[in-house]
Amino acid sequence: MSRLFGSIRQMGYVVRDVEEAMQHWIQVCGIGPWYYVDKLTVNDFHYRGQPGEPHLSIGLANSGYVQVELIQQRDDSPTMYQDFLNAGHEGLQHWSSWPEDFDSV
């Protein structure tokens, strides 16, 4: 457990094909079932100071206490996900922790 943030509770992976990635996680890792959103509505999205409306598809599943998030961007809107892919990466892009007491934050 991190002294600053607590335990990791989510791992976010940027992928080129979310449906293929969900099948991989089911078949290879035994992780599923998946909650799938074809077009995630992102309210008040800004990237590098500019507003945007990226078309994101996501899959969410849990493995124990850790949530796995798969993110596919289906357009070329400027986002941190597009930058990650354009840099030649596909895979773990972020992790997150949850507060121990939601009511106190």
C-alpha positions as semicolon CSV with decimal commas, in nm:
position;residue;x (nm);y (nm);z (nm)
1;M;0,000;0,000;0,000
2;S;0,128;0,347;-0,089
3;R;0,157;0,586;0,203
4;L;0,019;0,866;-0,015
5;F;-0,259;0,717;-0,221
6;G;-0,356;0,380;-0,079
7;S;-0,375;0,055;-0,272
8;I;-0,405;0,045;-0,649
9;R;-0,772;-0,016;-0,732
10;Q;-0,777;0,040;-1,109
11;M;-0,542;-0,023;-1,400
12;G;-0,629;0,153;-1,726
13;Y;-0,507;0,007;-2,054
14;V;-0,525;0,191;-2,387
15;V;-0,591;-0,057;-2,666
16;R;-0,652;-0,040;-3,040
17;D;-0,940;-0,292;-3,033
18;V;-1,142;-0,311;-2,711
19;E;-1,349;-0,613;-2,818
20;E;-1,036;-0,812;-2,902
21;A;-0,872;-0,702;-2,577
22;M;-1,173;-0,813;-2,369
23;Q;-1,158;-1,158;-2,531
24;H;-0,784;-1,177;-2,458
25;W;-0,837;-1,095;-2,090
26;I;-1,116;-1,356;-2,068
27;Q;-0,928;-1,635;-2,247
28;V;-0,573;-1,573;-2,123
29;C;-0,624;-1,416;-1,781
30;G;-0,966;-1,552;-1,684
31;I;-1,089;-1,200;-1,609
32;G;-1,452;-1,115;-1,682
33;P;-1,739;-1,066;-1,721
34;W;-1,696;-0,727;-1,887
35;Y;-1,922;-0,425;-1,866
36;Y;-1,897;-0,262;-2,210
37;V;-1,986;0,091;-2,320
38;D;-1,965;0,150;-2,695
39;K;-1,975;0,529;-2,674
40;L;-1,883;0,674;-2,338
41;T;-2,024;1,023;-2,287
42;V;-1,750;1,245;-2,147
43;N;-1,892;1,567;-2,004
44;D;-1,685;1,886;-2,007
45;F;-1,381;1,718;-2,168
46;H;-1,074;1,938;-2,216
47;Y;-0,728;1,836;-2,328
48;R;-0,439;2,082;-2,330
49;G;-0,687;2,361;-2,272
50;Q;-0,908;2,275;-2,569
51;P;-1,262;2,135;-2,547
52;G;-1,334;1,807;-2,719
53;E;-1,584;1,526;-2,761
54;P;-1,379;1,209;-2,815
55;H;-1,553;0,885;-2,909
56;L;-1,431;0,641;-2,645
57;S;-1,535;0,278;-2,600
58;I;-1,450;0,116;-2,268
59;G;-1,462;-0,224;-2,105
60;L;-1,458;-0,266;-1,727
61;A;-1,404;-0,585;-1,527
62;N;-1,283;-0,670;-1,179
63;S;-1,012;-0,905;-1,066
64;G;-1,036;-0,922;-0,691
65;Y;-1,007;-0,568;-0,558
66;V;-0,863;-0,432;-0,884
67;Q;-1,073;-0,294;-1,167
68;V;-0,933;-0,338;-1,518
69;E;-1,032;-0,065;-1,765
70;L;-0,979;-0,107;-2,138
71;I;-1,002;0,213;-2,343
72;Q;-1,031;0,241;-2,720
73;Q;-1,052;0,579;-2,889
74;R;-1,255;0,550;-3,209
75;D;-1,173;0,891;-3,358
76;D;-0,866;1,112;-3,392
77;S;-0,966;1,382;-3,142
78;P;-0,671;1,514;-2,941
79;T;-0,658;1,321;-2,612
80;M;-0,403;1,169;-2,380
81;Y;-0,506;0,830;-2,518
82;Q;-0,437;0,934;-2,878
83;D;-0,098;1,074;-2,773
84;F;-0,017;0,743;-2,603
85;L;-0,103;0,545;-2,919
86;N;0,075;0,793;-3,148
87;A;0,391;0,747;-2,940
88;G;0,380;0,378;-3,032
89;H;0,237;0,252;-2,706
90;E;-0,049;0,017;-2,633
91;G;-0,102;-0,111;-2,281
92;L;-0,101;0,022;-1,926
93;Q;-0,156;0,397;-1,942
94;H;-0,267;0,481;-1,588
95;W;-0,351;0,346;-1,246
96;S;-0,580;0,482;-0,981
97;S;-0,657;0,443;-0,614
98;W;-0,983;0,497;-0,430
99;P;-1,009;0,696;-0,108
100;E;-1,060;0,483;0,202
101;D;-1,350;0,705;0,312
102;F;-1,546;0,857;0,023
103;D;-1,756;1,075;0,254
104;S;-1,449;1,256;0,387
105;V;-1,319;1,370;0,048
